[in-house]
Amino acid sequence: MGSICLVSLMFVGIGMLVPFRLKSKFKQFGAVPLASHLSGKEVAERMLHENGIYDVRVVSGEGFLSDHYNPISKTVSLSPELYHHPSIAAARVASHECGHAVQHVRAYPWLMFRSRMVPIVQVSAMLIQLGLLAEIPLINVFPGFFSLESFFLHSQQYFL
């Protein structure tokens, strides 16, 4: 049981390290000005036009690092700090999001697969949350069945 806790702690640590590292790099390169002095919006529009894409709008979204490409509304949404500022981080994120628009226009198979999976993943996440909520009253009815010891004892036969 100790090794399972160690592996779990390792994944929690990695899960905490990734966003910390991402924010750190974003802050570092967000302070480095882009030599061309183009804002994230201008970089995005230039990349789209250089790839023959004129029906995708570049808009300012809300929130920190909330950037995304929406194939339904045909928009590239950049967070305000990227939309307005000419930095290496802004150019990098704007190019990445426009890359999704280019993939969409060219019918890139993995993007098409991802787009088809989004509704399935959303429904699955909702069902998991409902299952976890349903488990709360069941813990009081069957206290031994939902214990961690019971889980680890039963899962060892499948994973070890």
C-alpha positions in Angstrom: 0.0 0.0 0.0 3.0 2.3 0.6 4.0 2.1 -3.1 0.5 3.1 -4.2 0.7 6.2 -2.0 4.1 7.1 -3.3 3.0 6.8 -6.9 -0.1 8.9 -6.1 2.1 11.6 -4.5 4.4 11.6 -7.5 1.5 12.3 -9.9 0.1 15.0 -7.6 3.6 16.6 -7.6 3.8 16.4 -11.4 0.3 17.8 -11.6 1.3 20.8 -9.5 4.7 21.3 -11.2 3.3 21.6 -14.8 1.1 24.7 -14.2 3.8 26.3 -12.0 6.4 25.8 -14.8 4.0 27.0 -17.5 3.2 30.2 -15.6 6.9 30.8 -14.8 7.9 30.5 -18.5 4.9 32.6 -19.5 6.0 35.4 -17.1 9.6 35.1 -18.2 8.9 35.3 -22.0 6.0 37.7 -21.5 8.5 40.3 -20.5 10.7 39.8 -23.6 9.5 42.2 -26.4 9.0 40.8 -29.9 11.5 42.3 -32.3 8.7 43.1 -34.9 6.6 44.8 -32.2 3.5 42.9 -33.3 0.8 42.2 -30.7 -0.6 38.7 -30.2 -3.6 39.8 -32.2 -1.4 41.0 -35.1 0.7 37.8 -35.1 -2.5 35.7 -35.2 -4.0 37.6 -38.0 -0.8 37.5 -40.0 -0.4 33.7 -39.6 -4.1 33.2 -40.6 -3.8 35.3 -43.7 -0.4 33.7 -44.7 -2.3 30.4 -44.6 -5.2 31.7 -46.7 -7.6 31.8 -43.8 -9.8 34.9 -43.8 -13.0 33.7 -42.1 -11.5 33.2 -38.6 -11.7 36.2 -36.3 -9.1 37.0 -33.6 -10.9 38.2 -30.4 -9.8 39.2 -26.9 -11.1 36.7 -24.3 -11.2 36.8 -20.6 -9.0 35.2 -18.0 -5.3 34.4 -17.7 -4.1 31.8 -20.2 -7.6 31.1 -21.4 -6.5 31.1 -25.0 -8.2 28.7 -27.5 -9.5 28.2 -31.0 -13.2 27.5 -31.5 -13.9 25.8 -34.7 -17.7 26.3 -34.4 -17.6 30.1 -34.1 -14.3 30.3 -36.1 -12.6 32.4 -33.5 -9.1 32.5 -32.0 -9.6 33.8 -28.5 -6.5 35.3 -26.8 -6.3 36.4 -23.2 -6.0 40.2 -22.8 -2.3 40.1 -21.9 -1.5 38.3 -25.2 -4.0 40.1 -27.4 -2.6 43.6 -26.8 1.1 43.1 -26.0 4.1 42.5 -28.3 6.0 39.8 -26.5 7.6 36.4 -27.4 5.0 34.7 -25.2 2.1 36.4 -27.0 3.5 35.4 -30.4 4.1 31.9 -29.3 0.6 31.3 -27.9 -1.1 33.2 -30.8 0.8 31.0 -33.3 -0.2 27.8 -31.4 -3.9 28.7 -31.4 -3.8 29.7 -35.1 -2.1 26.4 -35.8 -5.4 24.7 -34.7 -7.3 26.9 -37.2 -4.8 25.8 -40.0 -5.3 22.2 -38.9 -9.1 22.6 -39.0 -9.0 24.1 -42.6 -6.7 21.3 -43.8 -8.9 18.6 -42.0 -6.0 17.3 -39.9 -7.2 13.8 -38.8 -6.1 14.1 -35.2 -7.8 17.4 -34.7 -11.0 16.0 -36.2 -10.7 13.0 -33.8 -10.2 15.4 -30.9 -13.2 17.5 -31.9 -15.4 14.3 -32.1 -14.2 13.3 -28.6 -15.0 16.5 -26.8 -18.7 15.8 -26.3 -17.9 12.2 -25.1 -15.4 13.5 -22.6 -17.8 16.2 -21.4 -20.5 13.6 -20.8 -18.1 11.2 -19.2 -16.8 13.9 -16.8 -20.4 14.8 -15.8 -21.2 11.1 -15.2 -18.1 10.6 -13.0 -19.1 13.7 -11.0 -22.6 12.3 -10.5 -21.2 9.0 -9.5 -19.0 10.5 -6.9 -21.9 12.6 -5.5 -24.1 9.4 -5.4 -21.3 7.7 -3.5 -21.6 10.1 -0.6 -24.9 8.8 0.8 -23.9 5.2 0.0 -20.8 5.5 2.2 -23.2 5.9 5.2 -25.3 2.9 4.1 -22.3 0.6 3.3 -19.3 2.0 5.2 -17.0 -0.9 4.7 -17.6 -1.2 1.0 -16.2 2.2 0.2 -13.2 2.2 2.4 -9.7 2.8 1.0 -8.5 -0.5 2.4 -11.3 -2.3 0.5 -10.4 -0.5 -2.7 -6.7 -1.3 -2.5 -7.3 -4.9 -1.5 -9.7 -5.4 -4.5 -7.6 -3.4 -7.0 -4.3 -5.3 -6.2 -5.6 -8.4 -7.9 -6.0 -6.4 -11.2 -2.9 -4.1 -11.1 -0.2 -6.1 -9.3 
